[in-house]
Amino acid sequence: MQDDELEFFEEMLASNELLHCSTCGEDTLHAHEEIIDVLPVGTELKMQCIHCQTSRTWFDWTPPQSARAQN
Protein backbone atom coordinates (compact mmCIF):
# COMPACT_ATOMS: atom_id res chain seq x y z
CA MET A 1 0.00 0.00 0.00
CA GLN A 2 1.30 3.43 -0.94
CA ASP A 3 1.84 6.09 1.73
CA ASP A 4 -0.85 8.34 0.24
CA GLU A 5 -3.36 5.44 0.25
CA LEU A 6 -2.59 4.68 3.88
CA GLU A 7 -2.95 8.36 4.80
CA PHE A 8 -6.31 8.50 3.00
CA PHE A 9 -7.63 5.45 4.89
CA GLU A 10 -6.37 6.81 8.20
CA GLU A 11 -8.22 10.09 7.55
CA MET A 12 -11.40 8.18 6.68
CA LEU A 13 -11.21 6.16 9.90
CA ALA A 14 -10.50 9.28 11.95
CA SER A 15 -13.68 10.91 10.62
CA ASN A 16 -15.88 8.02 11.79
CA GLU A 17 -17.22 7.31 15.26
CA LEU A 18 -18.83 4.25 16.80
CA LEU A 19 -22.25 5.46 17.97
CA HIS A 20 -25.58 3.89 18.82
CA CYS A 21 -27.92 4.22 15.82
CA SER A 22 -31.54 4.82 16.80
CA THR A 23 -32.72 3.45 13.42
CA CYS A 24 -30.61 0.25 13.33
CA GLY A 25 -30.73 -0.22 17.08
CA GLU A 26 -27.05 -1.20 17.08
CA ASP A 27 -23.67 0.41 17.68
CA THR A 28 -22.45 1.23 14.17
CA LEU A 29 -19.88 3.47 12.54
CA HIS A 30 -21.13 6.96 11.78
CA ALA A 31 -19.39 9.25 9.29
CA HIS A 32 -19.07 13.00 9.80
CA GLU A 33 -21.26 14.62 7.12
CA GLU A 34 -21.27 18.25 8.15
CA ILE A 35 -20.27 20.60 10.96
CA ILE A 36 -23.46 22.39 11.98
CA ASP A 37 -22.14 24.69 14.69
CA VAL A 38 -18.94 25.24 16.67
CA LEU A 39 -19.50 26.51 20.21
CA PRO A 40 -17.02 27.16 23.03
CA VAL A 41 -18.20 23.98 24.82
CA GLY A 42 -18.20 21.64 21.80
CA THR A 43 -19.24 21.01 18.22
CA GLU A 44 -22.62 20.05 16.74
CA LEU A 45 -22.19 17.61 13.85
CA LYS A 46 -24.41 15.90 11.30
CA MET A 47 -23.52 12.20 11.31
CA GLN A 48 -24.56 9.42 8.90
CA CYS A 49 -24.86 5.76 9.88
CA ILE A 50 -22.61 3.67 7.62
CA HIS A 51 -25.01 0.70 7.93
CA CYS A 52 -28.46 2.18 7.21
CA GLN A 53 -27.45 5.59 5.75
CA THR A 54 -29.73 7.61 8.08
CA SER A 55 -28.48 10.97 9.31
CA ARG A 56 -28.79 12.64 12.70
CA THR A 57 -27.21 15.40 14.70
CA TRP A 58 -24.63 14.65 17.35
CA PHE A 59 -22.95 16.94 19.87
CA ASP A 60 -19.25 16.41 20.57
CA TRP A 61 -18.58 17.90 24.02
CA THR A 62 -14.85 18.27 23.36
CA PRO A 63 -14.05 22.01 23.30
CA PRO A 64 -12.65 23.19 19.95
CA GLN A 65 -8.90 23.87 19.75
CA SER A 66 -9.36 27.65 19.72
CA ALA A 67 -11.53 27.57 22.88
CA ARG A 68 -8.95 25.41 24.70
CA ALA A 69 -6.15 27.80 23.74
CA GLN A 70 -8.02 30.76 25.27
CA ASN A 71 -8.44 29.07 28.68
Buried (B, 14 or more C-beta within 10 A) or exposed (E): EEEEEEEEEEEEEEEBBEBEBEEEEEEBBBBBBEEEEBEEEBBBBBBBBBBEEEBBEBEBEEBBEEBEEEE
